[in-house]
Amino acid sequence: MDRAALADFLRRRREALQPEDVGLPSGARRRAPGLRREEVASLAVMSTDYYTRLEQRRGPQPSEQMLASLARALRLTGDERDYLFEIAGHSAPTSVSAATHVAPALMRVLDRLDDTPALILSNLGETLVQNRMADALFGDRSGYTGLARSEVYRWFTDPSERLRYPEDDRDRQSRAMVANLRAAYGPMGPRSRAGELVRALRKESTEFAELWDRHEVAKRFEDHKTLIHPEIGPIELDCQVLFTEDQSQALLVLTAPPRTEGYEKLQLLAVLGQDRFAETRG
């Protein structure tokens, strides 16, 4: 671990960012350039003291998980992320872990979406990051591990996953899930994470196996759907998706036209989400 290089790199990347670059209000004029240390620490979900020690060359060696959080907080490119890992004494991420590094271009868009649900998904249906409104709508998806990180896996193995959709829309959703996975499986191949998902699901779900054998392929998101919130009830939403150039990640944004019932329910959802956040911090 090169403590001096790590400290200097973190400081320079922090100073190169402005609050608006990461979705924070600019506020009053700042005495020093860039983000504050506490802002980076908050974005990376770590203590300010821990981050400060890293910049002062006296912190412990960060774990790979901690480095991935820092890479996301500092909006690092893939090359910058690999460099961060190397100077911190770790090998550059493998193709498996690197695939979950959020594309900076999508993060910049997500940072500016605060009043509507938005989340970034991998091509395997893994939620890489979500904003507070998506958390209020779907719940926090960050705690899943292993194959369960994929919404495709959860859809076919956990019945509670289907409660967010009306019963008459679940068959269509199942077909869409499998078609999306088939689209990822093609270029990734049978020895990839996509292949691992397919093998596991064919063993665990007869429904999945039957749909997989249809060979339907599509990278699609339904333009209009109804989601059922446990407290608010059905919410009609329009869905828009923005893909990265290599199609490996997608930003999903859910909106409702002004003056509609769906729009009013989103406003109510925003209030409920803020109340829950206040409760967790209280």
C-alpha positions as CSV (number, residue, x, y, z in Angstrom):
1,M,0.0,0.0,0.0
2,D,1.4,3.4,-1.1
3,R,0.0,5.7,1.6
4,A,1.4,8.8,0.1
5,A,0.1,8.1,-3.4
6,L,-3.3,7.1,-2.0
7,A,-3.6,10.3,0.1
8,D,-2.6,12.6,-2.7
9,F,-4.9,10.9,-5.2
10,L,-7.9,11.1,-2.9
11,R,-7.2,14.8,-2.1
12,R,-6.8,15.8,-5.8
13,R,-9.9,13.9,-6.9
14,R,-11.9,15.5,-4.1
15,E,-10.7,19.0,-4.9
16,A,-11.5,18.4,-8.6
17,L,-15.2,17.9,-7.9
18,Q,-17.8,20.5,-7.2
19,P,-21.0,19.9,-5.1
20,E,-23.2,20.1,-8.2
21,D,-21.1,17.3,-9.7
22,V,-22.4,14.9,-7.1
23,G,-25.9,16.2,-6.7
24,L,-25.2,18.4,-3.7
25,P,-26.3,22.1,-3.4
26,S,-23.5,24.5,-4.0
27,G,-24.5,26.7,-1.1
28,A,-22.3,29.6,0.1
29,R,-19.0,30.4,-1.4
30,R,-16.3,27.9,-0.2
31,R,-12.9,28.8,1.1
32,A,-11.3,25.7,-0.4
33,P,-11.8,24.1,-3.8
34,G,-13.8,21.0,-4.4
35,L,-15.8,18.9,-2.0
36,R,-15.3,18.8,1.8
37,R,-14.0,15.7,3.4
38,E,-17.2,15.1,5.2
39,E,-19.1,15.2,2.0
40,V,-16.9,12.6,0.4
41,A,-17.2,10.4,3.5
42,S,-21.0,10.7,3.4
43,L,-21.2,9.8,-0.3
44,A,-18.9,6.8,0.4
45,V,-20.9,5.8,3.5
46,M,-18.0,5.9,5.9
47,S,-17.0,8.1,8.8
48,T,-15.4,11.4,8.3
49,D,-12.6,10.4,10.7
50,Y,-11.8,7.3,8.6
51,Y,-11.7,9.3,5.4
52,T,-9.6,12.1,6.9
53,R,-7.0,9.5,8.1
54,L,-6.6,8.2,4.6
55,E,-5.9,11.7,3.3
56,Q,-3.4,12.2,6.1
57,R,-1.4,9.1,5.3
58,R,-2.3,7.4,8.6
59,G,-5.3,5.3,7.8
60,P,-5.5,1.5,7.7
61,Q,-5.5,-0.3,4.4
62,P,-9.0,0.1,2.9
63,S,-10.9,-3.0,2.0
64,E,-12.0,-3.7,-1.6
65,Q,-15.5,-2.8,-0.7
66,M,-14.4,0.5,0.8
67,L,-12.4,1.3,-2.3
68,A,-15.4,0.6,-4.5
69,S,-17.5,3.0,-2.4
70,L,-14.7,5.7,-2.7
71,A,-14.5,5.1,-6.5
72,R,-18.3,5.7,-6.7
73,A,-18.3,8.7,-4.4
74,L,-15.4,10.4,-6.3
75,R,-17.0,9.6,-9.7
76,L,-13.9,7.8,-10.9
77,T,-13.5,6.4,-14.4
78,G,-12.7,2.7,-14.8
79,D,-9.0,3.5,-15.2
80,E,-9.0,5.7,-12.2
81,R,-10.8,3.0,-10.2
82,D,-8.1,0.4,-11.1
83,Y,-5.4,2.9,-10.1
84,L,-7.0,3.5,-6.8
85,F,-7.1,-0.2,-6.0
86,E,-3.5,-0.7,-7.0
87,I,-2.0,2.1,-4.9
88,A,-4.1,0.9,-1.9
89,G,-2.4,-2.5,-2.2
90,H,-5.1,-4.5,-4.0
91,S,-5.2,-6.0,-7.5
92,A,-7.3,-4.2,-10.0
93,P,-10.9,-5.4,-9.8
94,T,-11.8,-8.6,-11.6
95,S,-14.3,-8.5,-14.5
96,V,-16.9,-9.6,-12.0
97,S,-16.4,-6.8,-9.5
98,A,-15.5,-4.2,-12.1
99,A,-18.9,-4.8,-13.8
100,T,-20.6,-3.3,-10.8
101,H,-18.7,-0.1,-10.9
102,V,-21.3,2.5,-11.8
103,A,-20.6,4.4,-15.1
104,P,-19.8,8.0,-14.2
105,A,-22.0,9.4,-16.9
106,L,-25.0,7.6,-15.5
107,M,-24.1,8.8,-12.0
108,R,-24.0,12.4,-13.1
109,V,-27.6,12.0,-14.4
110,L,-28.8,10.2,-11.3
111,D,-27.3,12.9,-9.1
112,R,-29.7,15.4,-10.6
113,L,-32.8,13.3,-10.1
114,D,-34.1,14.0,-6.6
115,D,-37.9,14.2,-7.0
116,T,-38.6,11.0,-8.9
117,P,-37.6,7.4,-8.5
118,A,-34.4,6.5,-10.4
119,L,-31.9,3.6,-10.1
120,I,-29.0,2.2,-12.0
121,L,-29.1,-1.5,-12.9
122,S,-26.5,-3.9,-14.3
123,N,-27.4,-6.0,-17.4
124,L,-28.2,-8.8,-14.9
125,G,-30.7,-6.8,-13.0
126,E,-28.5,-5.9,-10.1
127,T,-29.3,-2.6,-8.4
128,L,-26.0,-0.7,-8.4
129,V,-27.2,2.5,-6.8
130,Q,-30.7,4.1,-6.2
131,N,-31.8,7.5,-5.1
132,R,-34.0,8.2,-2.1
133,M,-37.2,8.1,-4.1
134,A,-36.4,4.7,-5.5
135,D,-35.6,3.5,-2.0
136,A,-39.1,4.7,-0.9
137,L,-40.7,3.0,-3.8
138,F,-38.8,-0.3,-3.9
139,G,-37.2,-0.5,-0.6
140,D,-33.4,-0.6,0.0
141,R,-31.9,-3.2,-2.3
142,S,-28.3,-2.8,-1.2
143,G,-28.3,-5.6,1.3
144,Y,-28.6,-8.5,-1.1
145,T,-25.6,-10.7,-1.7
146,G,-24.7,-13.5,-4.1
147,L,-27.2,-14.5,-6.8
148,A,-29.9,-12.7,-4.9
149,R,-28.4,-9.4,-6.0
150,S,-30.1,-10.0,-9.3
151,E,-33.8,-9.1,-9.5
152,V,-34.2,-11.9,-12.0
153,Y,-33.1,-14.4,-9.5
154,R,-35.3,-13.0,-6.7
155,W,-38.3,-12.9,-9.1
156,F,-38.2,-16.6,-9.6
157,T,-37.1,-17.7,-6.1
158,D,-38.8,-15.3,-3.7
159,P,-42.6,-14.9,-4.0
160,S,-42.6,-11.6,-2.1
161,E,-40.8,-10.0,-5.1
162,R,-43.9,-10.3,-7.1
163,L,-46.1,-8.3,-4.7
164,R,-45.0,-5.0,-6.3
165,Y,-46.8,-5.9,-9.5
166,P,-50.5,-6.5,-10.2
167,E,-51.3,-10.2,-10.5
168,D,-52.5,-9.9,-14.1
169,D,-49.1,-8.3,-15.1
170,R,-46.8,-10.9,-13.5
171,D,-46.7,-13.3,-16.5
172,R,-45.5,-10.4,-18.8
173,Q,-42.9,-9.4,-16.2
174,S,-41.6,-13.0,-16.0
175,R,-41.2,-13.1,-19.8
176,A,-39.5,-9.7,-19.8
177,M,-37.0,-10.8,-17.0
178,V,-36.0,-13.9,-18.9
179,A,-35.7,-12.1,-22.3
180,N,-33.4,-9.5,-20.6
181,L,-31.3,-12.2,-19.1
182,R,-31.1,-14.0,-22.5
183,A,-29.8,-10.7,-24.1
184,A,-27.0,-10.5,-21.5
185,Y,-26.2,-14.2,-21.7
186,G,-25.5,-14.1,-25.4
187,P,-22.4,-11.9,-25.3
188,M,-21.3,-12.9,-21.8
189,G,-21.4,-16.7,-22.4
190,P,-22.1,-19.8,-20.3
191,R,-19.1,-19.4,-18.1
192,S,-20.0,-15.8,-17.0
193,R,-22.1,-14.6,-14.1
194,A,-25.1,-14.7,-16.5
195,G,-24.4,-18.4,-17.1
196,E,-24.2,-19.0,-13.4
197,L,-27.6,-17.3,-12.9
198,V,-29.1,-19.4,-15.7
199,R,-27.8,-22.7,-14.3
200,A,-29.1,-21.9,-10.8
201,L,-32.5,-20.7,-12.0
202,R,-33.1,-23.7,-14.3
203,K,-32.6,-26.0,-11.2
204,E,-34.8,-23.9,-8.9
205,S,-37.7,-22.7,-11.0
206,T,-39.7,-24.7,-13.5
207,E,-41.3,-21.5,-14.7
208,F,-37.9,-20.0,-15.5
209,A,-36.7,-23.2,-17.3
210,E,-39.8,-23.2,-19.5
211,L,-39.5,-19.5,-20.4
212,W,-35.7,-19.9,-21.0
213,D,-36.4,-22.6,-23.6
214,R,-38.5,-20.2,-25.6
215,H,-35.3,-18.3,-26.6
216,E,-37.0,-14.9,-26.4
217,V,-34.4,-12.1,-26.5
218,A,-35.1,-8.4,-25.7
219,K,-33.5,-5.5,-23.9
220,R,-36.8,-4.0,-23.0
221,F,-38.4,-2.0,-20.2
222,E,-42.1,-1.5,-20.3
223,D,-42.9,2.1,-21.1
224,H,-45.9,2.2,-18.8
225,K,-46.5,0.1,-15.7
226,T,-48.4,-0.1,-12.4
227,L,-46.4,-0.7,-9.2
228,I,-48.0,-1.6,-5.9
229,H,-46.6,0.2,-2.9
230,P,-47.5,-1.4,0.5
231,E,-48.7,1.8,2.0
232,I,-49.9,3.9,-1.0
233,G,-51.3,1.2,-3.2
234,P,-51.1,1.1,-7.0
235,I,-49.1,3.8,-8.7
236,E,-49.2,4.2,-12.5
237,L,-45.8,5.3,-13.8
238,D,-44.0,5.9,-17.1
239,C,-40.6,4.3,-17.4
240,Q,-37.6,5.7,-19.4
241,V,-34.3,4.0,-19.7
242,L,-30.8,5.3,-20.6
243,F,-28.1,2.7,-21.4
244,T,-24.4,3.0,-21.3
245,E,-22.6,2.7,-24.7
246,D,-21.7,-0.9,-24.1
247,Q,-25.3,-1.7,-22.9
248,S,-23.9,-3.1,-19.6
249,Q,-25.7,-0.7,-17.3
250,A,-29.0,1.2,-17.5
251,L,-30.5,4.2,-15.7
252,L,-34.2,3.6,-15.1
253,V,-36.3,6.6,-14.3
254,L,-40.0,6.4,-13.3
255,T,-42.2,9.4,-13.7
256,A,-45.9,10.4,-13.8
257,P,-47.6,13.2,-15.8
258,P,-48.4,16.3,-13.8
259,R,-51.9,16.5,-12.3
260,T,-52.5,12.8,-12.5
261,E,-53.2,10.4,-9.6
262,G,-49.7,8.8,-10.1
263,Y,-48.1,12.2,-9.8
264,E,-49.9,12.9,-6.5
265,K,-48.9,9.5,-5.2
266,L,-45.2,10.2,-6.0
267,Q,-45.4,13.4,-4.0
268,L,-46.9,11.5,-1.1
269,L,-44.1,8.9,-1.5
270,A,-41.5,11.6,-1.2
271,V,-43.0,12.7,2.1
272,L,-43.2,9.1,3.4
273,G,-39.6,8.6,2.4
274,Q,-38.4,11.7,4.2
275,D,-40.3,10.6,7.3
276,R,-38.6,7.2,7.3
277,F,-35.2,8.8,6.8
278,A,-35.8,11.0,9.8
279,E,-37.0,8.0,11.9
280,T,-33.8,6.0,11.1
281,R,-31.6,9.0,12.1
282,G,-33.6,9.8,15.2
